[in-house]
Amino acid sequence: MGFFQQRQIRKFNYQPVFYDPRKEALKEKMDAAERAKAEEYKPGASIRGSFRRMEVARKDLKYTPFMRFVSIMGIAAALVAAVYMAQLMGLLF
């Protein structure tokens, strides 16, 4: 610690980290495949689950009376427009 001694050089432990999204995605897929491979195969398990999801989605759809009214009015408007167009072209009456 005298005037004529040089101080030690400070050293940093810097290790750069590189991120490769393709490599990460591939690693995740490989891990998922290994987990699926480790599980025991049960015939029909995936089919049973898909039907349940479809049934739940159908229950979530609320077909309200207002929607039914709008649908009927839309069909009626389309029929009236078709009759009107047919009269303009001389196909009716």
HUQUIDA-V46235 format. One record per residue. N is the residue number from 0. RES is the residue in three letters. PHI is phi in radians with two decimals (* if undefined). PSI is psi in radians with two decimals (NA if undefined). Layout:
n: (N & N)
res: (RES & RES)
phi: (PHI & PHI)
psi: (PSI & PSI)
This chain:
n: (0 & 1 & 2 & 3 & 4 & 5 & 6 & 7 & 8 & 9 & 10 & 11 & 12 & 13 & 14 & 15 & 16 & 17 & 18 & 19 & 20 & 21 & 22 & 23 & 24 & 25 & 26 & 27 & 28 & 29 & 30 & 31 & 32 & 33 & 34 & 35 & 36 & 37 & 38 & 39 & 40 & 41 & 42 & 43 & 44 & 45 & 46 & 47 & 48 & 49 & 50 & 51 & 52 & 53 & 54 & 55 & 56 & 57 & 58 & 59 & 60 & 61 & 62 & 63 & 64 & 65 & 66 & 67 & 68 & 69 & 70 & 71 & 72 & 73 & 74 & 75 & 76 & 77 & 78 & 79 & 80 & 81 & 82 & 83 & 84 & 85 & 86 & 87 & 88 & 89 & 90 & 91 & 92)
res: (MET & GLY & PHE & PHE & GLN & GLN & ARG & GLN & ILE & ARG & LYS & PHE & ASN & TYR & GLN & PRO & VAL & PHE & TYR & ASP & PRO & ARG & LYS & GLU & ALA & LEU & LYS & GLU & LYS & MET & ASP & ALA & ALA & GLU & ARG & ALA & LYS & ALA & GLU & GLU & TYR & LYS & PRO & GLY & ALA & SER & ILE & ARG & GLY & SER & PHE & ARG & ARG & MET & GLU & VAL & ALA & ARG & LYS & ASP & LEU & LYS & TYR & THR & PRO & PHE & MET & ARG & PHE & VAL & SER & ILE & MET & GLY & ILE & ALA & ALA & ALA & LEU & VAL & ALA & ALA & VAL & TYR & MET & ALA & GLN & LEU & MET & GLY & LEU & LEU & PHE)
phi: (* & -1.59 & -1.29 & -1.80 & -1.63 & -1.44 & -1.32 & -1.18 & -1.30 & -1.33 & -1.99 & -1.94 & -1.68 & -1.74 & -2.14 & -1.15 & -1.98 & -1.86 & -2.02 & -2.08 & -1.05 & -1.14 & -1.16 & -1.13 & -1.11 & -1.11 & -1.12 & -1.10 & -1.13 & -1.14 & -1.11 & -1.12 & -1.14 & -1.13 & -1.14 & -1.16 & -1.18 & -1.27 & -1.26 & -1.38 & -1.33 & -2.15 & -1.06 & 1.46 & -1.16 & -1.26 & -1.17 & -1.04 & -1.17 & -1.20 & -1.16 & -1.11 & -1.09 & -1.17 & -1.17 & -1.13 & -1.11 & -1.19 & -1.20 & -1.22 & -1.34 & -1.73 & -1.65 & -1.45 & -1.04 & -1.11 & -1.12 & -1.11 & -1.08 & -1.11 & -1.10 & -1.11 & -1.13 & -1.13 & -1.14 & -1.11 & -1.12 & -1.15 & -1.16 & -1.10 & -1.11 & -1.14 & -1.13 & -1.08 & -1.15 & -1.15 & -1.18 & -1.11 & -1.47 & 1.45 & -1.47 & -1.96 & 0.95)
psi: (0.54 & -3.08 & -0.47 & 0.09 & 2.42 & 2.50 & 2.67 & 2.56 & 2.32 & 2.32 & 2.39 & 2.48 & 1.30 & 2.12 & 1.94 & 2.51 & 2.19 & 2.41 & 2.15 & 1.84 & -0.63 & -0.71 & -0.69 & -0.76 & -0.73 & -0.72 & -0.72 & -0.73 & -0.72 & -0.71 & -0.73 & -0.69 & -0.70 & -0.72 & -0.72 & -0.63 & -0.60 & -0.48 & 2.64 & 2.44 & 2.26 & 1.97 & 2.28 & 0.01 & -0.71 & -0.58 & -0.78 & -0.73 & -0.63 & -0.63 & -0.65 & -0.76 & -0.67 & -0.68 & -0.70 & -0.72 & -0.65 & -0.63 & -0.55 & -0.41 & 2.02 & 1.97 & 1.66 & 2.81 & -0.57 & -0.72 & -0.68 & -0.73 & -0.79 & -0.69 & -0.80 & -0.73 & -0.64 & -0.75 & -0.74 & -0.71 & -0.68 & -0.69 & -0.74 & -0.73 & -0.68 & -0.75 & -0.74 & -0.75 & -0.66 & -0.64 & -0.69 & -0.60 & -0.12 & 0.33 & -0.44 & 2.58 & NA)
